[in-house]
Amino acid sequence: MKIGIIVHSQTGHNLAVAEALKAKLAAAGHSANIERINPVDPKQTDAKKIQIEKLPDLSAYDALVLAAPVQAFSLSNVMKAYLPHLPALNGKKVAIFVTKGLPFNWTGGNSSVSAIKNAVESKGGVVVGSELMAWGGDADRDKRIGDMVDRLSKLF
């Protein structure tokens, strides 16, 4: 299966998880590609004014993973700006992962997953699973990331 991992990563956290997921999917026999969602102007903070540098061609993929950080208790504005550009997904399987700093899911994690899920479903996609990762500074972060990547990879 050809899987597109569409990621907004400002600090590199989401990108690191995306790279681990890509490796896990490849080990399972899938073809995975990471496509970053970058704003034309990184200083622009208004989601309605953010322009995306390059919109990925999602038709090339059998399934997708959408990933973004939580920023200020909400889905990142760059991902908010990208979601209206999703094409018709026509039953395509989509997984979601969101990373955040604070440990509680109600501090923007749940609402961020819901925003992505609603956008995917409005375009005819099928959300097959979602994951939240509170980044935090704890010693078991690598294990939690590995566990999350394992769960996500098993969705395809």
DSSP file (Angstrom, degrees, kcal/mol; ACC not computed):
  #  RESIDUE AA STRUCTURE BP1 BP2  ACC     N-H-->O    O-->H-N    N-H-->O    O-->H-N    TCO  KAPPA ALPHA  PHI   PSI    X-CA   Y-CA   Z-CA
    1    1 A M              0   0    0      0, 0.0    30,-2.4     0, 0.0     2,-0.6   0.000 360.0 360.0 360.0 139.2    0.0    0.0    0.0
    2    2 A K  E     -a   31   0A   0     28,-0.2    60,-2.8    30,-0.1    61,-1.5  -0.852 360.0-170.3 -96.5 118.8    1.3    3.5   -0.8
    3    3 A I  E     -ab  32  63A   0     28,-3.4    30,-2.1    -2,-0.6     2,-0.5  -0.931  13.3-152.3-119.0 128.3    0.8    5.7    2.2
    4    4 A G  E     -ab  33  64A   0     59,-2.3    61,-2.5    -2,-0.5     2,-0.8  -0.863   4.2-157.4 -97.6 126.6    1.3    9.5    2.3
    5    5 A I  E     -ab  34  65A   0     28,-3.3    30,-2.9    -2,-0.5     2,-0.7  -0.899  11.2-167.0-104.2 105.8    2.2   11.0    5.7
    6    6 A I  E     +ab  35  66A   0     59,-3.1    61,-2.5    -2,-0.8     2,-0.4  -0.843  17.3 177.0-100.0 114.2    1.1   14.6    5.5
    7    7 A V  E     -ab  36  67A   0     28,-2.4    30,-2.8    -2,-0.7     2,-0.6  -0.946  33.1-160.6-132.4 135.9    2.7   16.5    8.3
    8    8 A H        +     0   0    0     59,-2.4     2,-0.4    -2,-0.4    30,-0.1  -0.971  26.4 170.0-104.7 123.9    3.0   20.0    9.7
    9    9 A S        +     0   0    0     -2,-0.6    -2,-0.1    28,-0.3    59,-0.0  -0.947  16.2 167.9-138.9 114.0    6.0   20.2   12.0
   10   10 A Q  S    S+     0   0    0     -2,-0.4    -1,-0.1     1,-0.1    58,-0.0   0.864  86.4  27.4 -91.8 -41.7    7.3   23.4   13.4
   11   11 A T  S    S-     0   0    0      0, 0.0    -1,-0.1     0, 0.0    -2,-0.0   0.576 110.6-106.9 -97.5 -11.7    9.7   22.2   16.1
   12   12 A G  S  > S+     0   0    0      4,-0.0     4,-2.2     0, 0.0     5,-0.2   0.272  91.5 110.2 102.0 -10.9   10.6   18.9   14.5
   13   13 A H  H  > S+     0   0    0      2,-0.2     4,-1.9     1,-0.2     5,-0.2   0.959  82.3  41.9 -62.7 -51.9    8.6   16.7   16.9
   14   14 A N  H  > S+     0   0    0      1,-0.2     4,-2.8     2,-0.2    -1,-0.2   0.881 113.3  54.2 -64.0 -36.8    5.9   15.7   14.4
   15   15 A L  H  > S+     0   0    0      2,-0.2     4,-2.5     1,-0.2    -1,-0.2   0.905 106.4  51.8 -63.9 -40.3    8.5   15.1   11.8
   16   16 A A  H  X S+     0   0    0     -4,-2.2     4,-1.9     2,-0.2    -1,-0.2   0.911 112.3  45.4 -62.1 -42.4   10.5   12.8   14.0
   17   17 A V  H  X S+     0   0    0     -4,-1.9     4,-2.5     2,-0.2    -2,-0.2   0.916 111.8  53.0 -66.6 -42.3    7.4   10.7   14.7
   18   18 A A  H  X S+     0   0    0     -4,-2.8     4,-2.6     1,-0.2    -2,-0.2   0.896 108.6  49.9 -60.0 -40.8    6.5   10.8   11.0
   19   19 A E  H  X S+     0   0    0     -4,-2.5     4,-2.1     2,-0.2    -1,-0.2   0.893 110.7  49.0 -66.0 -39.3   10.0    9.5   10.1
   20   20 A A  H  X S+     0   0    0     -4,-1.9     4,-2.0     2,-0.2    -2,-0.2   0.896 112.7  48.7 -65.1 -39.4    9.7    6.7   12.7
   21   21 A L  H  X S+     0   0    0     -4,-2.5     4,-2.8     2,-0.2     5,-0.2   0.907 108.3  53.5 -66.7 -41.8    6.2    5.8   11.2
   22   22 A K  H  X S+     0   0    0     -4,-2.6     4,-2.4     1,-0.2    -2,-0.2   0.924 110.1  47.8 -57.9 -45.2    7.6    5.8    7.7
   23   23 A A  H  X S+     0   0    0     -4,-2.1     4,-2.1     2,-0.2    -1,-0.2   0.898 112.3  49.1 -63.8 -41.0   10.3    3.3    8.7
   24   24 A K  H  X S+     0   0    0     -4,-2.0     4,-1.1     2,-0.2    -2,-0.2   0.907 112.0  48.2 -66.6 -41.9    7.8    1.1   10.5
   25   25 A L  H  <>S+     0   0    0     -4,-2.8     5,-2.5     1,-0.2     3,-0.3   0.902 110.9  51.0 -65.1 -40.7    5.5    1.1    7.5
   26   26 A A  H ><5S+     0   0    0     -4,-2.4     3,-1.7     1,-0.2    -2,-0.2   0.894 106.7  54.2 -63.2 -39.7    8.4    0.3    5.1
   27   27 A A  H 3<5S+     0   0    0     -4,-2.1    -1,-0.2     1,-0.3    -2,-0.2   0.778 105.7  54.3 -65.0 -25.4    9.4   -2.6    7.4
   28   28 A A  T 3<5S-     0   0    0     -4,-1.1    -1,-0.3    -3,-0.3    -2,-0.2   0.381 128.3 -98.7 -88.7   3.3    5.8   -3.9    7.0
   29   29 A G  T < 5S+     0   0    0     -3,-1.7    -3,-0.2     1,-0.3     2,-0.2   0.516  81.9 127.7  95.7   5.7    6.1   -3.8    3.2
   30   30 A H      < -     0   0    0     -5,-2.5     2,-0.6    -6,-0.2    -1,-0.3  -0.547  58.7-126.8 -90.5 159.7    4.3   -0.5    2.6
   31   31 A S  E     -a    2   0A   0    -30,-2.4   -28,-3.4    -2,-0.2     2,-0.4  -0.946  35.2-177.4-102.4 120.4    5.6    2.4    0.5
   32   32 A A  E     -a    3   0A   0     -2,-0.6     2,-0.4   -30,-0.2   -28,-0.2  -0.942  11.6-172.8-125.2 144.2    5.5    5.6    2.6
   33   33 A N  E     -a    4   0A   0    -30,-2.1   -28,-3.3    -2,-0.4     2,-0.5  -0.999  16.7-140.1-135.6 135.0    6.3    9.1    1.8
   34   34 A I  E     -a    5   0A   0     -2,-0.4     2,-0.5   -30,-0.2   -28,-0.2  -0.829  17.9-175.3 -95.8 129.1    6.4   12.2    4.0
   35   35 A E  E     -a    6   0A   0    -30,-2.9   -28,-2.4    -2,-0.5     2,-0.3  -0.988  16.0-143.1-124.7 122.0    5.1   15.4    2.6
   36   36 A R  E     -a    7   0A   0     -2,-0.5     2,-0.7   -30,-0.2   -28,-0.2  -0.612   3.5-142.1 -88.4 142.2    5.5   18.5    4.8
   37   37 A I        +     0   0    0    -30,-2.8   -28,-0.3    -2,-0.3    18,-0.1  -0.907  31.3 175.2 -99.9 110.4    2.9   21.2    5.0
   38   38 A N        -     0   0    0     -2,-0.7    15,-3.2    16,-0.2    16,-0.3  -0.941  27.1-125.6-121.5 139.9    4.8   24.5    5.2
   39   39 A P  B     -E   52   0B   0      0, 0.0    13,-0.3     0, 0.0    11,-0.1  -0.531  14.7-131.7 -79.4 149.8    3.5   28.1    5.2
   40   40 A V  S    S+     0   0    0     11,-3.0    12,-0.1     1,-0.3    10,-0.1   0.922 105.9  32.0 -61.5 -44.1    4.7   30.6    2.7
   41   41 A D  S >  S-     0   0    0     10,-0.4     3,-1.8     1,-0.1    -1,-0.3  -0.911  71.0-166.2-117.7 101.9    5.2   33.1    5.5
   42   42 A P  T 3  S+     0   0    0      0, 0.0    -1,-0.1     0, 0.0    -2,-0.1   0.684  88.0  60.7 -62.0 -16.7    6.1   31.3    8.8
   43   43 A K  T 3  S+     0   0    0     -4,-0.0     2,-0.4     2,-0.0    -2,-0.0   0.646  78.9 101.7 -85.0 -14.8    5.4   34.5   10.7
   44   44 A Q    <   +     0   0    0     -3,-1.8    -3,-0.0     1,-0.1     6,-0.0  -0.560  43.1 174.3 -72.3 126.9    1.7   34.6    9.6
   45   45 A T        +     0   0    0     -2,-0.4     2,-0.7    32,-0.0    -1,-0.1   0.504  47.1  98.4-112.5  -8.0   -0.5   33.3   12.5
   46   46 A D    >>  -     0   0    0      1,-0.2     3,-2.0     2,-0.0     4,-1.2  -0.740  62.4-152.2 -85.5 113.9   -3.9   34.0   11.1
   47   47 A A  T 34 S+     0   0    0     -2,-0.7     3,-0.2     1,-0.3    -1,-0.2   0.809  95.0  58.0 -56.3 -31.3   -5.2   30.6    9.7
   48   48 A K  T 34 S+     0   0    0      1,-0.2    -1,-0.3    -3,-0.1    -2,-0.0   0.699 112.6  39.7 -73.5 -17.7   -7.4   32.5    7.2
   49   49 A K  T <4 S+     0   0    0     -3,-2.0     2,-0.2     2,-0.1    -1,-0.2   0.523  87.9 111.7-106.8  -9.6   -4.4   34.3    5.7
   50   50 A I     <  -     0   0    0     -4,-1.2     2,-0.4    -3,-0.2    -5,-0.0  -0.476  50.4-160.3 -70.7 131.5   -1.9   31.4    5.8
   51   51 A Q        -     0   0    0     -2,-0.2   -11,-3.0   -10,-0.1     2,-0.4  -0.926  14.8-129.5-110.8 139.5   -0.9   30.2    2.3
   52   52 A I  B     -E   39   0B   0     -2,-0.4     3,-0.2   -13,-0.3   -15,-0.0  -0.727   8.9-139.0 -90.5 134.2    0.7   26.7    1.9
   53   53 A E  S    S-     0   0    0    -15,-3.2     2,-0.4    -2,-0.4    -1,-0.1   0.938  85.2  -0.7 -55.9 -52.3    3.9   26.5   -0.1
   54   54 A K        -     0   0    0    -16,-0.3    -1,-0.2   -18,-0.2   -16,-0.2  -0.966  66.9-140.8-146.7 123.4    3.0   23.4   -2.0
   55   55 A L        -     0   0    0     -2,-0.4   -18,-0.1    -3,-0.2     2,-0.0  -0.735  30.2-123.3 -84.0 125.3   -0.1   21.3   -1.7
   56   56 A P        -     0   0    0      0, 0.0     2,-1.1     0, 0.0     3,-0.1  -0.351  17.9-117.5 -67.8 148.6    0.7   17.6   -1.9
   57   57 A D    >   -     0   0    0      1,-0.2     3,-1.1     2,-0.0     4,-0.1  -0.759  31.7-176.6 -85.2 100.0   -1.0   15.5   -4.6
   58   58 A L  G >   +     0   0    0     -2,-1.1     3,-1.7     1,-0.2    -1,-0.2   0.620  68.8  80.5 -77.2 -12.2   -3.0   13.0   -2.4
   59   59 A S  G 3  S+     0   0    0      1,-0.3    -1,-0.2    -3,-0.1    -2,-0.0   0.719  81.4  67.9 -66.7 -17.9   -4.2   11.1   -5.4
   60   60 A A  G <  S+     0   0    0     -3,-1.1     2,-0.3     2,-0.0    -1,-0.3   0.566  92.7  77.1 -75.9  -8.2   -0.9    9.3   -5.5
   61   61 A Y    <   -     0   0    0     -3,-1.7   -58,-0.2     1,-0.1     3,-0.1  -0.809  60.2-157.7-113.8 145.7   -1.7    7.5   -2.2
   62   62 A D  S    S+     0   0    0    -60,-2.8    31,-0.6    -2,-0.3     2,-0.3   0.758  88.2   6.5 -81.3 -28.8   -3.9    4.6   -1.2
   63   63 A A  E    S-bc   3  93A   0    -61,-1.5   -59,-2.3    29,-0.2     2,-0.3  -0.948  71.7-143.9-150.3 164.2   -4.0    5.8    2.4
   64   64 A L  E     -bc   4  94A   0     29,-2.5    31,-2.4    -2,-0.3     2,-0.4  -0.930   9.7-157.3-134.7 155.3   -3.0    8.8    4.4
   65   65 A V  E     -bc   5  95A   0    -61,-2.5   -59,-3.1    -2,-0.3     2,-0.5  -0.994  16.6-161.0-125.9 126.6   -1.7    9.9    7.8
   66   66 A L  E     -bc   6  96A   0     29,-2.6    31,-2.2    -2,-0.4     2,-0.4  -0.929  13.7-179.3-108.6 132.0   -2.3   13.5    8.8
   67   67 A A  E     +bc   7  97A   0    -61,-2.5   -59,-2.4    -2,-0.5    31,-0.2  -0.990  10.1 150.1-137.7 138.9   -0.2   14.9   11.6
   68   68 A A  E     - c   0  98A   0     29,-1.4    31,-1.4    -2,-0.4     2,-0.2  -0.985  35.9-110.9-158.2 159.6    0.0   18.3   13.3
   69   69 A P  E     - c   0  99A   0      0, 0.0     7,-1.9     0, 0.0     2,-0.5  -0.541  27.9-115.9 -89.9 162.2    0.9   19.8   16.6
   70   70 A V  E     -F   75   0C   0     29,-2.3     2,-0.4     5,-0.2     5,-0.2  -0.838  34.2-174.0 -89.4 133.9   -1.4   21.5   19.1
   71   71 A Q  E >   -F   74   0C   0      3,-3.5     3,-0.7    -2,-0.5    29,-0.0  -0.987  66.5  -9.0-133.8 124.8   -0.5   25.2   19.5
   72   72 A A  T 3  S-     0   0    0     -2,-0.4    -1,-0.1     1,-0.2     3,-0.1   0.915 129.4 -54.5  55.7  47.0   -2.2   27.4   22.1
   73   73 A F  T 3  S+     0   0    0     34,-0.3     2,-0.3     1,-0.2    -1,-0.2   0.703 124.9  81.5  65.1  23.4   -4.8   24.7   23.0
   74   74 A S  E <  S-F   71   0C   0     -3,-0.7    -3,-3.5    33,-0.1    -1,-0.2  -0.956  92.6 -75.0-149.7 163.0   -5.9   24.3   19.4
   75   75 A L  E     -F   70   0C   0     -2,-0.3    -5,-0.2    -5,-0.2     5,-0.1  -0.350  68.6 -87.7 -57.7 141.7   -4.9   22.6   16.1
   76   76 A S     >  -     0   0    0     -7,-1.9     4,-2.3     1,-0.1     5,-0.2  -0.209  31.5-126.8 -54.9 142.6   -1.9   24.4   14.5
   77   77 A N  H  > S+     0   0    0      1,-0.2     4,-2.3     2,-0.2    -1,-0.1   0.810 108.5  59.4 -63.4 -30.1   -3.0   27.3   12.3
   78   78 A V  H  > S+     0   0    0      2,-0.2     4,-1.6     1,-0.2    -1,-0.2   0.930 108.5  43.6 -65.3 -43.7   -1.0   25.8    9.4
   79   79 A M  H  > S+     0   0    0      2,-0.2     4,-2.5     1,-0.2    -2,-0.2   0.893 111.4  54.9 -67.9 -37.4   -3.0   22.6    9.5
   80   80 A K  H  < S+     0   0    0     -4,-2.3    -2,-0.2     1,-0.2    -1,-0.2   0.908 109.8  47.3 -58.4 -40.7   -6.2   24.6    9.9
   81   81 A A  H  < S+     0   0    0     -4,-2.3    -1,-0.2     1,-0.2    -2,-0.2   0.821 113.9  48.4 -70.3 -30.7   -5.2   26.5    6.7
   82   82 A Y  H >< S+     0   0    0     -4,-1.6     3,-2.5     1,-0.2     4,-0.3   0.882  94.3  72.4 -77.1 -39.6   -4.4   23.2    4.9
   83   83 A L  G >< S+     0   0    0     -4,-2.5     3,-1.9     1,-0.3    -1,-0.2   0.808  89.3  58.7 -53.8 -39.2   -7.5   21.2    5.7
   84   84 A P  G 3  S+     0   0    0      0, 0.0    -1,-0.3     0, 0.0    -2,-0.1   0.717 100.5  60.9 -63.1 -16.6   -9.9   23.2    3.4
   85   85 A H  G <  S+     0   0    0     -3,-2.5    -2,-0.2    -4,-0.2    -3,-0.1   0.464  73.8 123.0 -88.2  -2.3   -7.6   22.2    0.5
   86   86 A L    <   -     0   0    0     -3,-1.9     3,-0.1    -4,-0.3     2,-0.0  -0.383  57.5-138.1 -58.6 133.9   -8.2   18.5    1.0
   87   87 A P        -     0   0    0      0, 0.0     2,-0.2     0, 0.0    -1,-0.1  -0.252  42.4 -63.1 -80.4 177.8   -9.5   16.9   -2.2
   88   88 A A        -     0   0    0      1,-0.1    36,-0.2    36,-0.1    35,-0.1  -0.460  47.4-164.0 -59.9 131.3  -12.3   14.4   -2.3
   89   89 A L    >   -     0   0    0     34,-3.6     3,-2.0    31,-0.2    35,-0.2   0.605   9.8-156.6-101.1 -14.1  -11.0   11.3   -0.5
   90   90 A N  T 3  S-     0   0    0     33,-0.9    35,-0.2     1,-0.3    34,-0.1   0.821  73.1 -38.5  44.8  53.2  -13.5    8.8   -1.8
   91   91 A G  T 3  S+     0   0    0     33,-3.0    -1,-0.3     1,-0.2    34,-0.2   0.527  92.0 159.3  81.5   5.5  -13.3    6.2    1.0
   92   92 A K    <   -     0   0    0     -3,-2.0    34,-2.8     1,-0.1    -1,-0.2  -0.382  45.2-113.8 -63.7 136.5   -9.5    6.5    1.4
   93   93 A K  E     -cd  63 126A   0    -31,-0.6   -29,-2.5    32,-0.2     2,-0.4  -0.529  37.7-173.8 -71.9 136.2   -8.3    5.3    4.8
   94   94 A V  E     -cd  64 127A   0     32,-2.6    34,-2.3    -2,-0.2    35,-0.8  -0.997  11.6-167.4-136.4 130.1   -6.8    8.1    7.0
   95   95 A A  E     -cd  65 129A   0    -31,-2.4   -29,-2.6    -2,-0.4     2,-0.4  -0.819  12.7-152.2-108.8 156.9   -5.0    7.9   10.3
   96   96 A I  E     -cd  66 130A   0     33,-1.7    35,-1.8    -2,-0.3     2,-0.4  -0.979  13.4-179.2-130.2 137.9   -4.3   11.0   12.5
   97   97 A F  E     -cd  67 131A   0    -31,-2.2   -29,-1.4    -2,-0.4     2,-0.4  -0.996   3.8-173.1-137.0 144.8   -1.7   11.8   15.0
   98   98 A V  E     -cd  68 132A   0     33,-2.1    35,-2.6    -2,-0.4     2,-0.3  -0.986   7.3-156.8-130.7 135.9   -1.3   15.0   17.0
   99   99 A T  E     +cd  69 133A   0    -31,-1.4   -29,-2.3    -2,-0.4     2,-0.3  -0.852  17.6 168.9-112.5 153.8    1.5   16.0   19.3
  100  100 A K  E     - d   0 134A   0     33,-2.5    35,-4.7    -2,-0.3    36,-0.3  -0.968  37.7-126.8-155.8 165.4    1.3   18.5   22.2
  101  101 A G  S    S+     0   0    0     -2,-0.3    35,-0.7    33,-0.2    -1,-0.1   0.893  85.4  70.3 -86.6 -43.6    3.3   19.7   25.1
  102  102 A L  S    S-     0   0    0      5,-0.2    33,-0.1     2,-0.1     5,-0.1  -0.486  77.0-132.1 -82.7 148.2    0.8   19.4   28.0
  103  103 A P  S    S+     0   0    0      0, 0.0     2,-0.4     0, 0.0    31,-0.1   0.631  78.5  88.2 -76.9 -13.8   -0.1   15.9   29.3
  104  104 A F    >   -     0   0    0      1,-0.1     3,-1.7     3,-0.0     5,-0.4  -0.726  67.6-145.4 -94.0 131.7   -3.9   16.3   29.4
  105  105 A N  T 3>>S+     0   0    0     -2,-0.4     5,-2.5     1,-0.3     4,-0.7   0.793  97.2  64.6 -62.9 -28.2   -5.9   15.4   26.2
  106  106 A W  T 345S+     0   0    0      1,-0.2     2,-0.4     3,-0.2    -1,-0.3   0.538  79.4  85.3 -75.0  -4.3   -8.4   18.2   26.9
  107  107 A T  T <45S-     0   0    0     -3,-1.7   -34,-0.3    -5,-0.1    -1,-0.2  -0.149 129.8 -59.2 -90.1  41.5   -5.7   20.8   26.5
  108  108 A G  T  >5S+     0   0    0     -2,-0.4     4,-1.8    -3,-0.3     5,-0.2   0.144 117.7  99.2 109.7 -17.8   -6.2   20.9   22.7
  109  109 A G  H  X5S+     0   0    0     -4,-0.7     4,-2.4    -5,-0.4     5,-0.2   0.961  85.8  43.0 -66.1 -52.8   -5.5   17.3   21.8
  110  110 A N  H  ><S+     0   0    0     -5,-2.5     4,-2.4     1,-0.2    -1,-0.2   0.916 116.3  47.9 -61.8 -44.0   -9.1   16.1   21.5
  111  111 A S  H  > S+     0   0    0     -6,-0.3     4,-2.2     2,-0.2    -1,-0.2   0.851 110.6  52.5 -68.3 -32.3  -10.3   19.1   19.7
  112  112 A S  H  X S+     0   0    0     -4,-1.8     4,-2.0     2,-0.2    -2,-0.2   0.929 110.4  46.8 -67.9 -44.7   -7.3   19.0   17.3
  113  113 A V  H  X S+     0   0    0     -4,-2.4     4,-2.9     1,-0.2    -2,-0.2   0.926 112.6  51.4 -60.4 -44.1   -8.0   15.3   16.4
  114  114 A S  H  X S+     0   0    0     -4,-2.4     4,-2.9    -5,-0.2     5,-0.2   0.888 106.9  53.1 -61.7 -39.8  -11.7   16.2   16.0
  115  115 A A  H  X S+     0   0    0     -4,-2.2     4,-1.8     2,-0.2    -1,-0.2   0.925 113.5  42.4 -62.8 -44.2  -11.0   19.1   13.6
  116  116 A I  H  X S+     0   0    0     -4,-2.0     4,-2.6     2,-0.2    -2,-0.2   0.933 114.5  51.2 -67.2 -44.5   -8.9   16.9   11.4
  117  117 A K  H  X S+     0   0    0     -4,-2.9     4,-2.8     1,-0.2     5,-0.2   0.920 109.7  49.7 -58.8 -45.6  -11.4   14.0   11.6
  118  118 A N  H  X S+     0   0    0     -4,-2.9     4,-2.0     1,-0.2    -1,-0.2   0.902 111.7  48.5 -61.6 -41.3  -14.3   16.3   10.6
  119  119 A A  H  X S+     0   0    0     -4,-1.8     4,-0.8    -5,-0.2    -2,-0.2   0.920 113.0  47.8 -65.2 -43.4  -12.4   17.7    7.6
  120  120 A V  H ><>S+     0   0    0     -4,-2.6     5,-2.6     1,-0.2     3,-0.9   0.940 113.7  46.3 -61.9 -48.4  -11.4   14.2    6.5
  121  121 A E  H ><5S+     0   0    0     -4,-2.8     3,-1.5     1,-0.3    -1,-0.2   0.837 105.9  59.3 -66.6 -32.2  -15.0   12.8    6.8
  122  122 A S  H 3<5S+     0   0    0     -4,-2.0    -1,-0.3     1,-0.3    -2,-0.2   0.742 107.3  48.6 -67.9 -20.0  -16.4   15.9    5.1
  123  123 A K  T <<5S-     0   0    0     -3,-0.9   -34,-3.6    -4,-0.8   -33,-0.9   0.259 127.1 -99.4-101.0   9.7  -14.3   14.9    2.0
  124  124 A G  T < 5S+     0   0    0     -3,-1.5   -33,-3.0     1,-0.3    -3,-0.2   0.582  75.7 141.3  87.3   9.9  -15.4   11.3    2.1
  125  125 A G      < -     0   0    0     -5,-2.6     2,-0.6   -34,-0.2    -1,-0.3  -0.430  48.1-130.7 -81.2 161.3  -12.3    9.9    3.9
  126  126 A V  E     -d   93   0A   0    -34,-2.8   -32,-2.6   -37,-0.1     2,-0.6  -0.950  12.9-144.1-115.9 112.7  -12.6    7.1    6.5
  127  127 A V  E     -d   94   0A   0     -2,-0.6   -32,-0.2   -34,-0.2     3,-0.1  -0.665  18.7-179.5 -78.1 117.3  -10.7    7.8    9.7
  128  128 A V  E     -     0   0A   0    -34,-2.3     2,-0.3    -2,-0.6   -33,-0.2   0.531  60.9 -26.6 -97.1  -8.8   -9.3    4.4   10.8
  129  129 A G  E     -d   95   0A   0    -35,-0.8   -33,-1.7     2,-0.0    -1,-0.3  -0.898  51.7-147.3 170.5 163.4   -7.6    5.6   14.0
  130  130 A S  E     -d   96   0A   0     -2,-0.3     2,-0.3   -35,-0.2   -33,-0.2  -0.989   7.2-162.1-148.4 154.8   -6.0    8.5   15.9
  131  131 A E  E     -d   97   0A   0    -35,-1.8   -33,-2.1    -2,-0.3     2,-0.4  -0.988   5.7-155.5-139.0 145.7   -3.3    9.0   18.4
  132  132 A L  E     -d   98   0A   0     -2,-0.3     2,-0.5   -35,-0.2   -33,-0.2  -0.975   8.4-166.7-118.7 136.1   -2.3   11.8   20.8
  133  133 A M  E     -d   99   0A   0    -35,-2.6   -33,-2.5    -2,-0.4     2,-0.8  -0.948  10.7-155.1-126.5 112.0    1.3   12.2   22.0
  134  134 A A  E     -d  100   0A   0     -2,-0.5   -33,-0.2   -35,-0.2   -32,-0.1  -0.771  14.4-154.3 -80.6 115.9    2.0   14.5   24.9
  135  135 A W        +     0   0    0    -35,-4.7     3,-0.2    -2,-0.8   -34,-0.2   0.956  35.7 149.8 -63.7 -56.0    5.6   15.4   24.3
  136  136 A G        -     0   0    0    -35,-0.7   -34,-0.1   -36,-0.3     5,-0.0   0.356  60.7 -96.2  45.9 173.0    6.7   16.2   27.8
  137  137 A G  S    S+     0   0    0    -36,-0.1    -1,-0.2     4,-0.0    -2,-0.1   0.145  72.2 135.7-109.1  19.0   10.2   15.6   29.1
  138  138 A D    >   -     0   0    0     -3,-0.2     3,-1.3     1,-0.1     0, 0.0  -0.234  63.2-118.1 -75.3 160.7    9.7   12.3   30.7
  139  139 A A  T 3  S+     0   0    0      1,-0.3     3,-0.4     2,-0.1     4,-0.2   0.697 108.1  58.2 -70.7 -21.3   12.1    9.4   30.4
  140  140 A D  T 3> S+     0   0    0      1,-0.2     4,-2.4     2,-0.1    -1,-0.3   0.255  70.7 108.9 -95.6  15.2    9.7    7.0   28.7
  141  141 A R  H <> S+     0   0    0     -3,-1.3     4,-2.8     1,-0.2     5,-0.2   0.911  76.4  52.4 -56.7 -46.4    8.9    9.3   25.7
  142  142 A D  H  > S+     0   0    0     -3,-0.4     4,-2.4     1,-0.2    -1,-0.2   0.890 110.7  48.1 -59.9 -39.6   10.8    7.1   23.3
  143  143 A K  H  > S+     0   0    0      2,-0.2     4,-2.7    -4,-0.2    -1,-0.2   0.915 111.6  49.6 -66.4 -42.7    8.8    4.1   24.4
  144  144 A R  H  X S+     0   0    0     -4,-2.4     4,-2.4     2,-0.2    -2,-0.2   0.898 111.7  48.9 -64.6 -38.9    5.5    5.9   24.1
  145  145 A I  H  X S+     0   0    0     -4,-2.8     4,-2.8     2,-0.2     5,-0.2   0.936 111.6  49.6 -64.0 -45.7    6.5    7.1   20.6
  146  146 A G  H  X S+     0   0    0     -4,-2.4     4,-2.3    -5,-0.2    -2,-0.2   0.903 111.5  48.7 -58.8 -42.7    7.4    3.6   19.6
  147  147 A D  H  X S+     0   0    0     -4,-2.7     4,-2.3     2,-0.2    -1,-0.2   0.908 112.0  48.9 -63.9 -42.3    4.1    2.3   21.0
  148  148 A M  H  X S+     0   0    0     -4,-2.4     4,-2.6     2,-0.2    -2,-0.2   0.919 110.9  49.7 -64.5 -43.7    2.2    5.0   19.1
  149  149 A V  H  X S+     0   0    0     -4,-2.8     4,-2.6     1,-0.2    -1,-0.2   0.897 109.9  52.1 -62.2 -41.0    4.0    4.3   15.9
  150  150 A D  H  X S+     0   0    0     -4,-2.3     4,-1.5    -5,-0.2    -2,-0.2   0.936 111.2  46.4 -59.2 -47.3    3.3    0.5   16.3
  151  151 A R  H  < S+     0   0    0     -4,-2.3     4,-0.3     1,-0.2    -2,-0.2   0.917 114.1  47.6 -64.0 -43.1   -0.4    1.2   16.8
  152  152 A L  H >< S+     0   0    0     -4,-2.6     3,-1.6     1,-0.2     4,-0.2   0.915 109.4  53.0 -64.1 -42.8   -0.6    3.6   13.8
  153  153 A S  H >< S+     0   0    0     -4,-2.6     3,-1.3     1,-0.3    -1,-0.2   0.821 101.8  60.2 -65.0 -29.6    1.3    1.2   11.5
  154  154 A K  T 3< S+     0   0    0     -4,-1.5    -1,-0.3     1,-0.2    -2,-0.2   0.573  88.0  74.8 -74.9  -7.7   -1.1   -1.6   12.3
  155  155 A L  T <         0   0    0     -3,-1.6    -1,-0.2    -4,-0.3    -2,-0.2   0.632 360.0 360.0 -76.8 -12.6   -4.0    0.4   10.9
  156  156 A F    <         0   0    0     -3,-1.3    -1,-0.2    -4,-0.2    -2,-0.2   0.384 360.0 360.0-119.2 360.0   -2.8   -0.2    7.3
